[in-house]
């Protein structure tokens, strides 16, 4: 049950009439203020810290997975680029040797 500020004031007035102003003020100071249920406890903070730690562990795991996946893709792309370069190099060398052979044959005939 939540206590309103009006209810607190009524209680203070009753204590004041029964015990005097000083004792009523001391007693009211010992009661939690209105909205006290909204205050976090140490246990609440520890639980929040635990949940945040779990969430960060999940994020770290996802980043590690993505990093490994990206490294794998980069390795595959590097292999594909190397194959393309070697194919191009061999084809250009074969074309060059063919051209030299054709021109050498033409020179020999001529």
Protein Blocks (a to p, Z undefined) as FASTA:
>chain_A
ZZdfklmmmmmmmmmmmnojklmmmmmmmpccehklmpccfklmmmmmmmmmmmmmmmmm
mmmmmmmmmmmmmmmmmmmmmmmmmmmmmmmmmmmmmmmmmmmmmmmmZZ
